[in-house]
Amino acid sequence: MRLLGCGYWGAATGVRLLGRSYVGGDFGILVRSWLSLATARHIPTMTFIGGLGGTALMGLLSFIIIGPATANLDGSAHLLTLSVATAFALIVGFLTASAVLRRAASRQRSLGLFSGIAAGFGCGLVGAVWALALLTAYMVSYSTWPDGLLSQVLTILAFPALAGLGFTIGALAGGLSGLIAGGLLGVVLPARR
């Protein structure tokens, strides 16, 4: 049945009604029609919107995590560390989210796996840079270069060790959240025809 020239209505199937989409059949989960941007002509728009969302999320996480972690640094070191870590997180967040939504718009096969791997790698990179930025800032502010050879070697080895730890923690958190978000995105987006 045609309703007001705006869309179709059906009881148990995914339909469009007055610019909104009902997904989930009998559950009637209301999803805004902006999710219908997943068509071939709207891929750049959806990619850009997703990139902005990833940028906002990574910027927020950067301020929540790096802000308190650099609270003991003096003013300029605190500001520089926070700025570098946040700028890198914003760039990686935009690239990761836009890649995931580009994949969601073009094809939804294995979307959860793709978004988990992409978010895991992106968050791993951000975690490694955060660890290096914090280590460098605290070493410059509160330490001097060690005198003994063993101390110098251990100081140099601390950088890749902490970068690896930051990458691991970031990849685990990002991979799990990306897997969940990709699974939800695969359920919410309309099926490709």
Secondary structure as UniProt FT lines:
FT   STRAND          2..3
FT   TURN            4..6
FT   STRAND          7..8
FT   STRAND          15..17
FT   TURN            18..19
FT   STRAND          20..23
FT   HELIX           25..27
FT   STRAND          29..32
FT   HELIX           33..37
FT   HELIX           40..42
FT   HELIX           43..69
FT   TURN            70..72
FT   HELIX           75..106
FT   TURN            109..110
FT   HELIX           111..142
FT   HELIX           149..188
//
